[in-house]
Amino acid sequence: MKYKNNIEFAQSLDNNDPFKEYRNKFHIPAGKEGNELIYFAGNSLGLQPKTVRQYVEQELLDWEKMGVEGHMFARNPWLPYHEFLTDQTAALVGALPEEVVNMNSLTVNLHLMMVSFYRPTPSRNKILIEANAFPSDHYAVQSQIKYHGYDPEESLVEMKPRPGEDIIRTEDILEKIENDGESIALIMFAGVNYYTGQAFEMEKITDAGHKKGCFVGFDLAHAAGNLKLDLHNWDCDFAVWCSYKYLNGGPGAIAGAFVNKRHLLDMTIPKFWGWWGQDKATRFLMDHDFRPIPTVESWQLSNPPILQLAALRASLDIFHEAGMDALREKSELLTGYMEYLVYENNNGNIEIITPENKTERGCQLSIRAKQNGKFLHKKLNSAGVICDWREPDVIRCAPVPLYNTFMDIWKFIEILYSE
Ligand SMILES: *Cc1c(COP(=O)(O)O)cnc(C)c1O
């Protein structure tokens, strides 16, 4: 699309937006004067779908009326409650239903997956991750390496961008895997880097890793609900994600996990066990013989928090109705418009470090001010723009296709470049 640098154009994009009714499905936070804020922080905490209250209240009501009987007799029985989210989740990440489950929180799931897929040996004990990974992921892989008796100084390999560059080139990643793959036990990248907004080419990385006998897993915290994912066909070994960012599941939302079908029945894979991974038909015999569910549900440990699942279910139902393909189409248009306006009105102080190529980014743009970045962020914030500052020098803005408008972007640009 050929964009135009005027307000009428922004308005016409909103008028023709197939998702223009969707904004009204969300609570939009308001500023002190009751004005709607320009919310570009869906990459940190997605907004609350208005239906969440009703989904959660249903479970509160059944708990109130039934107590423990709600496990069997609630309108949505709690015993299988997580299963009510399976199909929507599978569609969202491009998986088979038996490959996905919502459980725990993200870093916990990452550890559980590494229990299964990081099995170092003296000759193959490295983990390859992207440089500047999210700290929790870095801590998780460091501690796994130490837990197995290896030294992160040797075994944790960070894939860095070339000097003077922000983005890690795919060709460099593939070359690294080609050269060092035999010593790498696990490749664990983000789907989208939280800082630069770079979307990694997951299928190529997975192929390259598998050719060298590595396991390949992804942290999709910034990718789930943002990119079109095709985990099963990409053949990744595992993936994990949180659900409070683009997935709008609420603060501390229950997280997700994917394990490729080919591993589901493999009894040689080490796994931590809990009673929620036990065969459903015979779980309540309460015996001590573990018979894992033949799906990724066998990675579950505990009975899950139903109120959190209810909130997430409300949101996943919206995603399901909207469809990731169409959402992604709007997302590309929306982010492309932000990029266009940033450069069209540039005063020379701003650059965007996120890749220009649509296939190498999600909705987020990471904006770097050459001067006075922190001041600029403050200015945006006090004028009603919710975006974040990430040390040392980046303002992250995530226009989200479900609830952000083209006018949000127009107003943002006016503030960004105001004197
Ligand atoms: C947001 C985020 C986390 C946060 O971890 P929690 O376990 O959900 O607190 C971890 N890793 C990445 C890549 C993230 O973007």
The ligand as a Tripos MOL2 file, in Angstrom:
@<TRIPOS>MOLECULE
LIG
   15    15     1     0     0
SMALL
NO_CHARGES

@<TRIPOS>ATOM
      1 C1          8.1240  -11.5110   28.9600 C.3       1 LIG1
      2 C2          9.1890  -12.5290   28.8060 C.ar      1 LIG1
      3 C3          9.5370  -13.3950   29.8640 C.ar      1 LIG1
      4 C4          8.8830  -13.2920   31.2090 C.3       1 LIG1
      5 O1          8.9420  -14.5050   31.9050 O.3       1 LIG1
      6 P1          7.8070  -14.9710   32.9280 P.3       1 LIG1
      7 O2          8.2330  -16.3220   33.3150 O.co2     1 LIG1
      8 O3          6.4890  -14.9110   32.2020 O.co2     1 LIG1
      9 O4          7.8040  -13.9980   34.0650 O.co2     1 LIG1
     10 C5         10.5220  -14.3440   29.6310 C.ar      1 LIG1
     11 N1         11.1420  -14.4360   28.4290 N.ar      1 LIG1
     12 C6         10.8290  -13.6360   27.4030 C.ar      1 LIG1
     13 C7         11.5300  -13.7910   26.0910 C.3       1 LIG1
     14 C8          9.8660  -12.6470   27.5620 C.ar      1 LIG1
     15 O5          9.5850  -11.8150   26.5480 O.3       1 LIG1
@<TRIPOS>BOND
     1     1     2 1
     2     2     3 ar
     3     2    14 ar
     4     3     4 1
     5     3    10 ar
     6     4     5 1
     7     5     6 1
     8     6     7 2
     9     6     8 1
    10     6     9 1
    11    10    11 ar
    12    11    12 ar
    13    12    13 1
    14    12    14 ar
    15    14    15 1
@<TRIPOS>SUBSTRUCTURE
     1 LIG1         1 GROUP 0 **** ****
